[in-house]
């Protein structure tokens, strides 16, 4: 064995280091020095020179001297072969020479020869060489990885992809024990793992590697790669692209695992902060989200850095594909299958804002991308940033319009512009958002978008007709039939929505007729979507508003029919994509339709069938614990809870609902109480007020936890009488359908005690019995789906007990459950509807093809506005029930709670806004403005005073309501009635001392001053108040005339507005104004219109169903 000199050893070491560092320009000189001091190392020097030549050849291609250089490379093959034969098979230099020959064959386009030059298992060779020499040199380690990559690439070139995958994966165990020692080792390792990553992409159907193994490969690639691409500038363009594609494959694989809900094996994660105790599933998903986010950042950085801005005639395909992947992940992560706690800091809102940033950065690498603008519109809207969303939409429509015009002129399609079907769906989604979450200004914009859609559709129909029969199929292929159906449905919704806002009373009927026509057209079988629940719902609502009750019932029945179960799903971005099916999605969508059917039945006096329809809305979920979770058990009595033995808490479907859906559930509960009032009297309805407020607490939590303190007296006086009401129509008596005998009997039972007006604390469950049907109730009563006769039905049976009152406690003290006031031998009220629970486990998910679009992520203040508006409505509704039950003290307390809520919310709002404009505007997303809430509360107090016959004080409250909100319908009607009473001298113009101290007693005789006024003979109608010689009027008479004229003007204006055109009480009051002014014929005309309205009047307003307007 030859012993090298110190200089030889030094130069050999320098040569190894130069090769490992990729300093090929230094290699020839170092080879010369090695030959001089160690001439016996001929194989080493020949291999080094050959490698330097190959490296120079690969960097200079293509060039004019490429053929000459390749011929020079070919001449090195014989010399290398002879040197290899002279070396031992177990020497590292022989192995390096073989790898160099394989590299040479690959560069020369000879993959078959490259495979033959390399051993079958390079990791085995590496182990044998290291055992012989004690340790591998740096370049030998590089050659192990380099040879594996070259062999796998050559096998791929020959079509043996499966063998290539085996070759690539065979080196992974050896690699796991190595560190990235040199630049060349990192480059070849990253190239090998990068190529293996591309072959492991789970988004490709041809992937030869499983998800778990693929994740291990990707994480190994992450370990040996440069991570964030800090040294990307020094890499070649091909190497940079290969690395970028590997990270893309990594991201696609993580995305595929999320989309398909495949098993995810977590890697090692560094924990920097203490985490609270969380479940294993949540911890795993947090790690999954963190890995996805990290890979997302790395790939995006590489993509943005290495991608150039395209020309105006080009598009950036890789950027567009990246954006599509990000949006697909956003749809899943912000859908129903992931919760905020599983997404880490920021939750779903944080995911959305991250996507927004990605879209804006992607826009810097594209030219007028309609795809990015479309997604900016959708994601901004999902974050309740509607102004920014519609700026993106306007830009989108402008670019699309220009692109279509240019394509029509040039006769060729612009590939960079969205296709017609996507444009229609995007415009329909814009109309849906405007109508569901906007106000009058947004309704105008929706109509404008609808007009543009109509022009486009008319042009499309004209073009289709003009092309002739032979070209019709080709033209239809441009636009999907379902997209046309969605477009016509959206235009119809925009028209129906605008009919509620237009000031042109004469045009309203025409607008509604057009809406009905468009909605029916969208359901045409031609468009392949005749069972679309959203279109059927909108059509049923507009038919109900136009008093076509029979037609509305037929449409509602059609929507509730089982044929609609196969309806397509909707995703986070509404109608723009097919979303993952939501558990109980169809049942959730049908809740408003059941409610609408119930109101339609009440307009035909079928109250029992209406009650069953309300119960069917909940019965379709089966066991109540499915809908409300096991928290619903707290509404039971103490002995039933003890008997069941279940103390756990399981979330229900309501916990996955948005505010609009939860509001719809509460609206059904209020309708159920209204039906009880009609059939059993106001006393029976009052008994359910505690259930209503407890249900609000279950759905929204305690208002006290949101800085609203509710203080209700611990004991409220019980109602003094048992007089009930009917549906509240102007021509219906103020008595229950039930006989007076039955009502009296009820009032004497068990020393009737008024139920508590309460709201549960934040973590409390509802503390009152739910009036829902058990799981045995069929989805719809048979007589509810028949066209019912217009007559009354048998009243529902009465129960003999009610829950005692409970006071509202502070948020610091949990509320106690409501105990029943009867012994165990006597079942509590509603017990028959709540059998003991058998099992706390939720059943297996029911397959469902519907998707429920989640509500936008509104700001905390706007979310607060929605909840406060709803709770104020509930208190006012409760106050009305108590007032009609003659429980005026309780009603006054309920109105006081509403006033306190409004005052607190106004104070909260003033902390963020310093202008009065914030009090007038209600913003996007439903809810009411502070001024409208004040008007509601003052109007409720005024109506309560009217019920007590304290009309002058009521007038003051009505005036206050109109100062806050001048177009408030109920306040206008209430004030107008008082003004007309003043004109007719039913009450004096000014309150007297007697009227100011009237005690709050039900059904008392009117004060003496009023009796005197009523006893006076009616004066002739005062038609003029202009003083003249023939018409001398005293100041009191002028005041009375002014009162009458003011009432007439208020009512005349109200009945022309969208809020009052079908408000029968307003028309009835207007008829009274006409009568008082001597215009009898006009009064008769208006009264006939009242008869028509009342003939189709439901037990509650149609708007109580349409919480989101005409949009589900």
Helices and strands as residue ranges (DSSP letters): H 6-21, H 24-37, H 42-60, H 66-86, H 92-107, H 111-117, H 122-133, H 138-157, H 161-170, H 172-176, H 183-199, H 211-224, G 232-234, H 237-260, H 280-306, H 317-333, G 340-342, H 347-363, H 370-382, H 386-410, H 420-437, H 440-466, G 469-471, H 472-476, H 481-498, H 505-522, G 525-527, H 533-545, H 549-560, G 562-566, H 585-602, H 607-619, H 624-628, G 630-635, H 638-644, G 653-656, H 659-680, H 682-686, H 689-700, G 703-706, H 740-747, G 782-784, G 831-833, H 860-884, H 888-912, H 917-920, H 930-947, H 951-964, H 969-983, H 993-996, H 1008-1015, H 1035-1054, H 1064-1076, H 1080-1095, G 1102-1104
